[in-house]
Amino acid sequence: MLQERVGQATVTVHVTVNGVPRPVTTVPNRTALELLREDLALTGAKEGCGTGDCGACTIVVDGRPVNGCLLLAPMLDGKTVLTVEGVARGGKLHPVQQAMVEMGGLQCGFCTPGFVVTAVNYLEQHPNPTEDEIRVAIAGNLCRCTGYSKIVDALLEAAKRMREGEGR
């Protein structure tokens, strides 16, 4: 918390998160993941490895998936961020979320938010992907539970639903 860092200089980061402008006062050495989780109570993105290898902390910044654990909070100034909390709309799951649930693309759920935001971002830009293209797109997200087949199947189904206009 900010109170734990008394005596450090602070900066105000003006960031739009899930469509909402959010000025946040923080310390310069805080990560984007810490800002989201601790300052904004958006706890979907997780810290898994802390080294950018697992993808559990994936967020989308200005249309690009990035590891929130590697990005310093001040680097979000003036940026637009999408987290898993911003994917569903009007109480209705996004087709990616719905397909992941229906097709067993998640087990423990720890990695799921990173997969979801990565997939939503990718499928919006590539509406008709092949299985191999999906596997490459999610390569930065690791899962220790599922073996990936059900995740890939769910994302292929989500792409189909998105092309058919479901859920958006």
C-alpha positions in Angstrom: 0.0 0.0 0.0 1.1 3.6 -0.6 1.2 4.2 3.2 4.0 1.6 3.5 6.2 3.7 1.3 6.2 6.9 3.4 9.0 9.3 2.4 9.1 8.2 -1.2 8.3 10.6 -4.0 4.9 10.0 -5.6 3.6 10.4 -9.1 0.0 10.7 -10.4 -0.7 8.3 -13.2 -3.6 9.2 -15.5 -4.8 5.9 -17.0 -8.0 4.7 -18.5 -8.8 1.2 -17.1 -11.7 -0.8 -18.6 -13.1 2.4 -20.1 -12.9 4.5 -16.9 -10.4 7.4 -16.5 -8.5 6.8 -13.3 -5.9 9.2 -11.8 -3.9 7.2 -9.4 -1.2 8.5 -7.0 1.6 6.0 -6.6 5.3 5.6 -6.2 7.5 5.4 -9.2 8.9 1.9 -8.6 5.5 0.2 -8.3 4.6 -2.1 -11.1 1.5 -1.8 -13.2 0.3 -5.1 -11.7 0.6 -3.6 -8.2 -1.2 -0.5 -9.2 -4.1 -2.5 -10.6 -4.3 -5.0 -7.7 -3.5 -2.8 -4.7 -4.5 0.7 -5.7 -7.5 -0.1 -7.9 -8.6 -3.4 -6.3 -8.6 -5.1 -9.8 -7.3 -8.5 -8.7 -8.0 -10.6 -11.8 -4.4 -10.4 -13.1 -2.1 -12.5 -10.8 1.5 -12.4 -10.0 2.8 -15.8 -10.9 6.5 -15.7 -11.6 7.3 -12.0 -11.3 9.7 -12.3 -14.2 7.4 -12.1 -17.2 7.5 -15.8 -18.0 4.1 -17.1 -17.0 1.5 -14.6 -18.3 -0.7 -14.8 -15.3 -0.3 -11.0 -15.0 -1.2 -10.2 -18.6 -3.1 -7.0 -19.2 -3.8 -5.2 -22.5 -2.2 -1.8 -22.8 -3.1 0.3 -25.8 -4.1 -2.8 -27.7 -1.1 -5.0 -26.8 -0.9 -7.8 -24.3 1.9 -7.1 -21.8 3.1 -8.6 -18.6 1.9 -6.3 -15.8 4.7 -7.5 -13.5 7.4 -6.0 -15.8 5.8 -2.7 -16.5 6.3 0.2 -14.1 3.1 2.0 -13.1 4.2 5.4 -14.3 4.5 3.9 -17.8 0.7 3.6 -17.8 0.3 7.4 -17.8 -1.9 8.4 -20.7 -2.5 4.7 -21.7 -5.7 2.6 -22.0 -5.7 -0.7 -20.1 -8.0 -3.7 -20.4 -8.1 -6.2 -17.5 -10.2 -9.3 -17.2 -12.7 -7.3 -15.1 -13.4 -5.2 -18.2 -14.1 -8.0 -20.6 -17.7 -8.9 -19.7 -20.3 -6.4 -20.7 -23.6 -5.6 -19.0 -23.4 -8.7 -16.8 -22.9 -11.0 -19.8 -19.7 -13.0 -20.3 -17.6 -12.3 -23.4 -17.7 -15.2 -25.9 -14.1 -16.1 -24.8 -15.1 -16.4 -21.2 -18.3 -18.3 -22.0 -16.5 -20.8 -24.2 -13.7 -21.3 -21.6 -16.4 -22.2 -19.0 -18.5 -24.4 -21.3 -15.6 -26.3 -22.8 -13.5 -26.8 -19.7 -10.7 -24.4 -20.8 -9.9 -23.7 -17.1 -9.3 -25.7 -14.0 -7.7 -23.9 -11.1 -8.3 -20.5 -12.8 -5.1 -18.9 -11.7 -3.9 -18.4 -15.3 -7.3 -17.8 -16.8 -7.5 -14.0 -16.7 -4.2 -13.8 -18.6 -5.5 -16.2 -21.2 -8.8 -14.4 -21.5 -7.4 -10.9 -22.1 -4.8 -12.2 -24.5 -7.4 -14.2 -26.4 -10.0 -11.4 -26.5 -7.3 -9.0 -27.9 -6.1 -11.5 -30.4 -9.5 -12.6 -31.7 -10.7 -9.0 -32.1 -7.7 -8.5 -34.5 -7.8 -12.0 -36.1 -11.4 -13.2 -36.3 -10.7 -16.5 -38.2 -7.6 -18.0 -36.7 -6.3 -21.5 -37.2 -5.5 -23.8 -34.3 -1.7 -23.1 -34.8 -2.3 -19.4 -34.9 -4.1 -19.5 -31.6 -1.4 -21.6 -30.0 1.2 -19.0 -31.1 -1.0 -16.2 -29.8 -1.3 -17.7 -26.3 2.3 -18.9 -26.1 3.1 -16.3 -23.5 0.5 -17.7 -21.1 1.4 -20.8 -19.2 -1.1 -23.2 -17.6 -0.1 -26.1 -15.3 -3.5 -27.7 -15.2 -5.2 -28.1 -18.6 -2.7 -29.3 -21.2 -3.9 -26.5 -23.5 -6.1 -28.6 -25.8 -9.3 -27.5 -24.1 -8.1 -23.9 -24.0 -7.4 -23.9 -27.7 -10.7 -25.6 -28.5 -12.5 -23.0 -26.4 -10.8 -20.2 -28.2 -11.6 -21.6 -31.6 -15.3 -21.8 -30.5 -15.1 -18.3 -29.2 -13.7 -17.0 -32.5 -16.7 -18.7 -34.3 -19.2 -17.1 -31.9 -17.5 -13.7 -32.3 -17.7 -14.0 -36.1 -21.4 -14.9 -35.8 -22.0 -11.8 -33.6 -22.6 -13.5 -30.3 -21.9 -11.8 -27.1 -20.8 -8.4 -28.3 
